[in-house]
Amino acid sequence: MLDEPDEACDDGINTALHRDSFASCGPQCTFPPYCGDLVVDTFAGERCDLGEANGDGYGGCGVGCQMGPRCGDGVLTVGPETCDDGNHEDGDGCDRHCQQESIVFTR
């Protein structure tokens, strides 16, 4: 219950360091950081945060503020990738754009 006019929240505990639900309230009766607030909270395990743009889109920020599928993650994403060897090196059969490349052997 909000007791003071400058309180953003008050759940009676006010110790949340990361908002897992909209009922969580942090110290000084302020809302703690949360996935989707455009701030990468590494303390809570976030790797990215694009606000409402978080999703499962290729090359973007995924659900739970974790990196979504992308070139170089070592997992073949059918459609945009013809290969994914886990790096961005050209000349090894899979180029930096995750497209299959021909390797020419010379002596």
Phi and psi restraints in degrees (value plus and minus 20) as a CYANA .aco file:
   2 LEU   PHI     -94.7   -54.7
   2 LEU   PSI      98.8   138.8
   3 ASP   PHI    -120.4   -80.4
   3 ASP   PSI     -48.2    -8.2
   4 GLU   PHI    -136.6   -96.6
   4 GLU   PSI     127.6   167.6
   5 PRO   PHI     -85.0   -45.0
   5 PRO   PSI     -43.4    -3.4
   6 ASP   PHI    -113.7   -73.7
   6 ASP   PSI     -13.7    26.3
   7 GLU   PHI    -100.7   -60.7
   7 GLU   PSI     110.9   150.9
   8 ALA   PHI    -104.0   -64.0
   8 ALA   PSI     -49.2    -9.2
   9 CYS   PHI    -178.7  -138.7
   9 CYS   PSI     145.3   185.3
  10 ASP   PHI    -185.1  -145.1
  10 ASP   PSI      83.7   123.7
  11 ASP   PHI    -121.1   -81.1
  11 ASP   PSI     -12.6    27.4
  12 GLY   PHI      66.9   106.9
  12 GLY   PSI     -33.5     6.5
  13 ILE   PHI    -132.6   -92.6
  13 ILE   PSI     -71.3   -31.3
  14 ASN   PHI      35.1    75.1
  14 ASN   PSI      25.9    65.9
  15 THR   PHI    -143.2  -103.2
  15 THR   PSI     -20.1    19.9
  16 ALA   PHI     -84.2   -44.2
  16 ALA   PSI     110.0   150.0
  17 LEU   PHI    -117.3   -77.3
  17 LEU   PSI     -35.6     4.4
  18 HIS   PHI    -166.8  -126.8
  18 HIS   PSI     113.5   153.5
  19 ARG   PHI    -103.2   -63.2
  19 ARG   PSI      89.4   129.4
  20 ASP   PHI    -110.9   -70.9
  20 ASP   PSI     -40.7    -0.7
  21 SER   PHI    -164.4  -124.4
  21 SER   PSI     144.3   184.3
  22 PHE   PHI     -94.8   -54.8
  22 PHE   PSI     -21.4    18.6
  23 ALA   PHI    -110.5   -70.5
  23 ALA   PSI     -31.8     8.2
  24 SER   PHI     -90.4   -50.4
  24 SER   PSI     121.1   161.1
  25 CYS   PHI    -154.7  -114.7
  25 CYS   PSI     118.6   158.6
  26 GLY   PHI    -119.1   -79.1
  26 GLY   PSI    -197.6  -157.6
  27 PRO   PHI     -75.8   -35.8
  27 PRO   PSI     132.2   172.2
  28 GLN   PHI      37.2    77.2
  28 GLN   PSI       5.7    45.7
  29 CYS   PHI      36.7    76.7
  29 CYS   PSI      22.7    62.7
  30 THR   PHI    -136.0   -96.0
  30 THR   PSI     135.3   175.3
  31 PHE   PHI     -94.0   -54.0
  31 PHE   PSI     109.8   149.8
  32 PRO   PHI     -96.0   -56.0
  32 PRO   PSI     147.3   187.3
  33 PRO   PHI     -79.1   -39.1
  33 PRO   PSI     136.3   176.3
  34 TYR   PHI    -171.5  -131.5
  34 TYR   PSI     138.9   178.9
  35 CYS   PHI     -86.2   -46.2
  35 CYS   PSI      99.1   139.1
  36 GLY   PHI      93.8   133.8
  36 GLY   PSI     -16.3    23.7
  37 ASP   PHI    -116.4   -76.4
  37 ASP   PSI     -10.5    29.5
  38 LEU   PHI      51.3    91.3
  38 LEU   PSI      -7.9    32.1
  39 VAL   PHI    -142.6  -102.6
  39 VAL   PSI     105.5   145.5
  40 VAL   PHI     -98.1   -58.1
  40 VAL   PSI      90.4   130.4
  41 ASP   PHI    -117.8   -77.8
  41 ASP   PSI      67.0   107.0
  42 THR   PHI     -84.4   -44.4
  42 THR   PSI     -48.2    -8.2
  43 PHE   PHI     -78.6   -38.6
  43 PHE   PSI     -54.6   -14.6
  44 ALA   PHI    -113.5   -73.5
  44 ALA   PSI     -14.4    25.6
  45 GLY   PHI      71.4   111.4
  45 GLY   PSI     -12.2    27.8
  46 GLU   PHI     -90.9   -50.9
  46 GLU   PSI     121.1   161.1
  47 ARG   PHI    -130.4   -90.4
  47 ARG   PSI     -33.7     6.3
  48 CYS   PHI    -183.1  -143.1
  48 CYS   PSI     144.4   184.4
  49 ASP   PHI    -182.4  -142.4
  49 ASP   PSI      85.7   125.7
  50 LEU   PHI    -126.6   -86.6
  50 LEU   PSI       2.1    42.1
  51 GLY   PHI      48.6    88.6
  51 GLY   PSI    -154.6  -114.6
  52 GLU   PHI     -90.2   -50.2
  52 GLU   PSI     -30.6     9.4
  53 ALA   PHI    -100.2   -60.2
  53 ALA   PSI     -23.9    16.1
  54 ASN   PHI     -81.5   -41.5
  54 ASN   PSI     115.5   155.5
  55 GLY   PHI    -193.7  -153.7
  55 GLY   PSI    -178.5  -138.5
  56 ASP   PHI    -124.8   -84.8
  56 ASP   PSI      -3.9    36.1
  57 GLY   PHI     -83.2   -43.2
  57 GLY   PSI     126.2   166.2
  58 TYR   PHI     -81.9   -41.9
  58 TYR   PSI     109.3   149.3
  59 GLY   PHI      60.0   100.0
  59 GLY   PSI     -16.2    23.8
  60 GLY   PHI    -131.5   -91.5
  60 GLY   PSI    -183.2  -143.2
  61 CYS   PHI    -114.4   -74.4
  61 CYS   PSI     105.6   145.6
  62 GLY   PHI    -107.9   -67.9
  62 GLY   PSI    -199.9  -159.9
  63 VAL   PHI     -76.9   -36.9
  63 VAL   PSI     121.4   161.4
  64 GLY   PHI      54.7    94.7
  64 GLY   PSI      -3.6    36.4
  65 CYS   PHI      39.2    79.2
  65 CYS   PSI      17.7    57.7
  66 GLN   PHI    -129.7   -89.7
  66 GLN   PSI     133.4   173.4
  67 MET   PHI     -81.1   -41.1
  67 MET   PSI     113.2   153.2
  68 GLY   PHI     -99.7   -59.7
  68 GLY   PSI     157.9   197.9
  69 PRO   PHI     -80.6   -40.6
  69 PRO   PSI     122.0   162.0
  70 ARG   PHI    -179.2  -139.2
  70 ARG   PSI     140.9   180.9
  71 CYS   PHI     -83.4   -43.4
  71 CYS   PSI     108.7   148.7
  72 GLY   PHI      79.3   119.3
  72 GLY   PSI     -18.9    21.1
  73 ASP   PHI    -106.7   -66.7
  73 ASP   PSI     -22.2    17.8
  74 GLY   PHI      62.6   102.6
  74 GLY   PSI     -14.5    25.5
  75 VAL   PHI    -140.6  -100.6
  75 VAL   PSI     104.6   144.6
  76 LEU   PHI     -89.5   -49.5
  76 LEU   PSI     100.0   140.0
  77 THR   PHI    -122.8   -82.8
  77 THR   PSI      85.0   125.0
  78 VAL   PHI     -82.6   -42.6
  78 VAL   PSI     113.2   153.2
  79 GLY   PHI      99.7   139.7
  79 GLY   PSI    -102.5   -62.5
  80 PRO   PHI     -97.6   -57.6
  80 PRO   PSI     -37.3     2.7
  81 GLU   PHI    -138.6   -98.6
  81 GLU   PSI     121.0   161.0
  82 THR   PHI    -124.1   -84.1
  82 THR   PSI     -29.9    10.1
  83 CYS   PHI    -182.7  -142.7
  83 CYS   PSI     141.4   181.4
  84 ASP   PHI    -176.8  -136.8
  84 ASP   PSI      81.1   121.1
  85 ASP   PHI    -117.1   -77.1
  85 ASP   PSI      -9.3    30.7
  86 GLY   PHI      64.8   104.8
  86 GLY   PSI      -9.2    30.8
  87 ASN   PHI    -164.1  -124.1
  87 ASN   PSI     159.8   199.8
  88 HIS   PHI    -139.9   -99.9
  88 HIS   PSI      18.8    58.8
  89 GLU   PHI    -117.1   -77.1
  89 GLU   PSI     113.9   153.9
  90 ASP   PHI    -106.3   -66.3
  90 ASP   PSI     137.8   177.8
  91 GLY   PHI      67.8   107.8
  91 GLY   PSI     -12.4    27.6
  92 ASP   PHI    -135.6   -95.6
  92 ASP   PSI      -4.9    35.1
  93 GLY   PHI      81.9   121.9
  93 GLY   PSI     -40.6    -0.6
  94 CYS   PHI    -156.3  -116.3
  94 CYS   PSI      94.4   134.4
  95 ASP   PHI     -98.2   -58.2
  95 ASP   PSI     159.5   199.5
  96 ARG   PHI     -86.6   -46.6
  96 ARG   PSI     -30.8     9.2
  97 HIS   PHI    -124.5   -84.5
  97 HIS   PSI      -7.7    32.3
  98 CYS   PHI      41.3    81.3
  98 CYS   PSI      22.1    62.1
  99 GLN   PHI    -138.2   -98.2
  99 GLN   PSI     117.2   157.2
 100 GLN   PHI     -77.9   -37.9
 100 GLN   PSI     115.8   155.8
 101 GLU   PHI    -146.8  -106.8
 101 GLU   PSI     133.7   173.7
 102 SER   PHI    -102.2   -62.2
 102 SER   PSI     118.4   158.4
 103 ILE   PHI    -126.6   -86.6
 103 ILE   PSI     106.0   146.0
 104 VAL   PHI    -123.6   -83.6
 104 VAL   PSI     100.9   140.9
 105 PHE   PHI    -111.6   -71.6
 105 PHE   PSI     111.5   151.5
 106 THR   PHI    -142.3  -102.3
 106 THR   PSI     135.9   175.9
